[in-house]
Amino acid sequence: MAGLSSYDRKQAELSLSTTTIAPMSLDPILLIGGFGSHWSDYKPGARMLSHVSGRRVFIVSINRLSWLVGGFVDYSLMLTRVHNAVQHALQQTGTERIMLVGHSAGGVIGRAYLGGKRMRPHQPTYSGHEHVTRLVTLGSPLRAVDGSSRPGVSHAAWVDRNYPGAFYPKVQYLTVSGRLIEGKSNGSPRQRAAYTSYAWISTTGEQWGDGVVPLSLSTLDSTPSLVLHGIGHSPNWGRWFFSTPAIVRSWWNYFDLGDAPTGVNA
């Protein structure tokens, strides 16, 4: 695993053990976790996705400290971690192409990884679109918010302005959003929490979303999108994007089934 540090190598090897056995000839999947997460939080989801897709699933080795350093200051560390994980997965499977699944801010990182522009002079670029065939974003704040200087939000806005919509025609894009709760400043505790989160990300709190990311930011123009009713942003909100095989199947099989149902009952 040339090019991986001992830390990255350990994490990558552990992530392999979380997946089921899948054919080596199929393009693998790389899962990019959300802001403030630890890669191990996604072990159950990786197993489930591997079972549903029949593919090897790898998890990018990003921990909470990495997010604190890179999420607020610069995405360079995240992009490098994604690139290392991509190279490792391709080497392990003997394939030339890979699929990305990004949850929350992980979807923004995945979208940035596809490109070849630098947000800052020292930032690395990898032109990931050359070996990525699909990008699925789950509850990701993708759209630019004009005038926002908030860390993370401004990064997402830069990505959206430089790579609008489904920017790379050879990559299949799918945005998946949860429609769980409406933010209300004078509502229930959960509605107030959603209001605060929506307002922080988008400046408007009274709208629908998954409890953290509003629907208005989690879709892209001229891009396939799927809205899952009753699905929250994370386990903290109850049922979320990786709660059951039926939920995972509803978004992973989108390109095979066409317009999947927007309600998931299993």
C-alpha positions in Angstrom: 0.0 0.0 0.0 2.5 2.5 -1.2 1.8 6.1 -0.3 -0.2 5.3 2.9 1.1 6.2 6.3 1.1 3.5 9.0 -1.9 5.2 10.5 -3.8 5.2 7.2 -2.8 1.7 6.5 -4.1 0.5 9.8 -7.5 2.2 9.3 -7.8 1.0 5.7 -7.1 -2.6 6.7 -9.7 -2.4 9.5 -12.3 -1.0 7.1 -11.8 -4.0 4.9 -12.9 -6.3 7.6 -16.3 -4.6 7.9 -17.4 -5.7 4.4 -18.8 -8.9 3.0 -17.0 -10.9 0.4 -17.7 -9.4 -3.0 -16.5 -10.1 -6.6 -13.1 -8.5 -7.3 -14.2 -7.4 -10.8 -16.9 -5.0 -9.6 -15.9 -1.4 -9.0 -15.5 -0.9 -5.2 -17.3 1.8 -3.1 -15.6 4.3 -0.9 -17.6 5.8 1.9 -16.7 9.3 3.2 -18.2 10.2 6.6 -19.7 13.4 7.7 -18.3 16.3 9.7 -17.2 15.4 13.3 -17.5 11.7 12.7 -15.0 8.9 13.2 -14.5 6.4 10.3 -15.6 3.5 12.6 -19.1 5.1 13.0 -19.8 3.9 9.5 -18.9 0.2 10.0 -22.5 -1.0 10.2 -23.4 1.1 7.2 -20.4 -0.2 5.2 -21.5 -3.8 5.9 -25.0 -3.0 4.9 -24.0 -1.3 1.7 -21.7 -4.1 0.8 -24.5 -6.6 1.3 -27.0 -4.6 -0.8 -24.6 -3.7 -3.6 -22.5 -6.9 -3.8 -19.4 -4.7 -3.8 -16.3 -4.2 -1.6 -16.9 -1.1 0.5 -14.0 0.9 2.0 -14.2 3.7 4.5 -12.0 6.8 4.4 -9.8 7.0 7.5 -11.0 10.4 8.8 -11.4 10.8 12.6 -12.9 13.6 14.7 -9.6 15.4 15.2 -9.0 15.4 11.4 -12.4 17.1 11.0 -11.6 19.7 13.6 -8.3 20.5 11.9 -9.4 20.2 8.3 -13.1 20.8 8.4 -12.8 24.4 9.6 -9.4 25.4 8.2 -8.8 23.7 4.9 -10.0 20.6 3.0 -6.5 19.6 2.0 -6.2 16.9 4.7 -9.6 15.4 3.7 -8.8 15.4 0.0 -5.5 13.6 0.7 -7.2 11.0 2.9 -9.8 10.4 0.2 -7.1 10.0 -2.5 -5.1 7.6 -0.3 -8.2 5.5 0.3 -9.1 5.5 -3.4 -5.6 4.3 -4.3 -5.7 1.6 -1.7 -9.2 0.4 -2.8 -8.2 0.2 -6.4 -5.0 -1.7 -5.5 -6.9 -4.1 -3.3 -9.5 -4.9 -5.9 -7.5 -4.7 -9.1 -10.0 -2.3 -10.7 -9.5 1.0 -12.4 -12.7 2.8 -11.3 -14.4 3.5 -8.0 -17.8 4.8 -6.7 -18.0 7.4 -3.9 -20.7 7.7 -1.3 -20.5 10.8 0.9 -22.6 11.5 4.0 -23.2 15.1 5.0 -19.9 17.1 4.6 -18.4 13.9 3.1 -20.5 14.5 0.0 -18.9 18.0 -0.3 -15.5 16.4 0.1 -16.3 13.8 -2.6 -17.5 16.5 -5.0 -14.4 18.5 -4.4 -12.2 15.4 -5.0 -13.6 15.1 -8.5 -12.2 18.4 -9.5 -8.8 19.8 -10.5 -8.9 23.4 -9.1 -7.3 24.7 -5.9 -9.3 26.5 -3.3 -6.0 27.7 -1.9 -2.5 27.8 -3.5 -1.1 24.9 -1.3 -4.1 22.7 -1.7 -3.6 19.4 -3.6 -5.7 18.4 -6.5 -6.4 14.9 -7.7 -8.9 15.2 -10.6 -10.8 12.2 -9.2 -13.3 12.3 -12.0 -10.8 10.4 -14.1 -11.4 7.2 -12.0 -14.7 7.9 -10.2 -17.9 6.5 -11.9 -20.5 7.5 -9.4 -21.0 10.1 -6.6 -23.9 9.6 -4.2 -24.4 12.3 -1.6 -26.5 11.7 1.5 -27.9 14.7 3.3 -25.0 16.9 2.0 -25.1 20.7 2.0 -24.2 21.1 -1.6 -25.5 24.5 -2.7 -23.7 27.8 -2.4 -24.9 30.2 0.3 -24.1 33.8 -0.9 -22.0 35.8 1.4 -21.5 33.1 4.1 -18.1 33.1 5.7 -18.9 30.3 8.1 -16.3 27.5 8.1 -17.4 24.5 6.1 -20.3 26.4 4.5 -17.9 28.7 2.6 -16.0 25.6 1.5 -19.2 24.0 0.2 -20.0 27.3 -1.6 -16.6 27.4 -3.3 -17.1 23.8 -4.6 -20.6 24.6 -5.8 -19.5 27.7 -7.7 -16.5 25.9 -9.4 -18.2 22.6 -10.1 -21.9 23.4 -10.6 -24.6 20.7 -11.0 -23.5 17.4 -12.4 -20.3 18.9 -13.6 -18.5 15.9 -15.0 -20.6 14.1 -17.6 -18.9 10.7 -17.2 -19.7 10.6 -13.4 -23.2 9.5 -12.3 -24.4 12.0 -9.7 -27.3 11.3 -7.2 -28.3 13.6 -4.4 -30.3 11.9 -1.6 -32.1 14.0 1.0 -34.1 13.3 4.1 -37.4 15.0 4.7 -38.0 14.5 8.4 -38.8 17.7 10.2 -39.7 21.4 9.6 -37.6 23.9 11.5 -39.6 26.2 13.8 -38.3 28.8 16.1 -41.2 28.4 18.5 -41.9 24.7 17.9 -40.9 21.5 19.8 -37.4 21.0 21.0 -36.6 19.0 17.9 -38.1 21.6 15.6 -36.1 24.3 17.4 -32.9 22.3 17.0 -33.6 21.8 13.3 -34.4 25.5 13.0 -31.0 26.4 14.5 -29.1 24.1 12.2 -31.0 25.1 9.0 -30.4 28.8 9.9 -26.7 28.3 10.6 -26.2 26.5 7.2 -28.6 28.4 5.0 -29.6 31.5 6.9 -33.3 30.4 6.8 -34.5 28.2 9.7 -38.2 27.7 8.8 -38.0 25.0 6.2 -38.0 21.3 5.8 -35.0 19.0 6.0 -33.4 16.1 7.7 -32.9 17.9 11.0 -29.5 19.2 10.2 -29.3 20.0 6.5 -32.3 21.7 4.8 -33.8 20.3 1.5 -33.0 23.6 -0.2 -29.3 22.9 0.0 -29.1 19.1 -0.5 -30.1 18.9 -4.2 -28.4 20.2 -7.4 -29.9 21.6 -10.6 -30.2 19.1 -13.5 -29.0 16.3 -11.3 -30.9 13.1 -10.3 -32.3 13.5 -6.8 -34.2 11.4 -4.3 -36.1 12.6 -1.3 -36.7 10.1 1.5 -39.6 11.0 3.7 -39.2 10.2 7.4 -35.4 9.9 7.1 -33.2 12.0 9.4 -29.6 13.2 9.1 -28.0 10.8 11.5 -28.9 8.2 14.1 -29.5 11.1 16.5 -32.6 11.8 14.6 -33.9 8.2 14.5 -34.1 6.5 11.1 -31.4 7.7 8.8 -29.7 6.8 5.5 -28.1 3.6 6.9 -30.8 2.4 9.3 -32.0 -0.7 7.4 -31.1 -2.6 4.2 -34.4 -1.4 2.7 -33.4 2.2 3.1 -29.9 1.6 1.7 -31.5 -0.3 -1.2 -33.9 2.6 -1.9 -31.0 4.9 -2.8 -28.3 2.6 -4.0 -30.5 0.9 -6.6 -31.8 4.3 -7.9 -30.0 4.0 -11.3 -31.2 0.4 -11.7 -34.9 1.1 -10.8 -35.3 4.7 -12.0 -37.3 7.0 -9.8 -37.4 5.2 -6.5 -40.3 5.8 -4.1 -39.8 8.8 -1.8 -41.2 7.0 1.2 -39.4 4.1 2.9 -41.4 1.9 5.2 -39.0 -0.8 6.1 
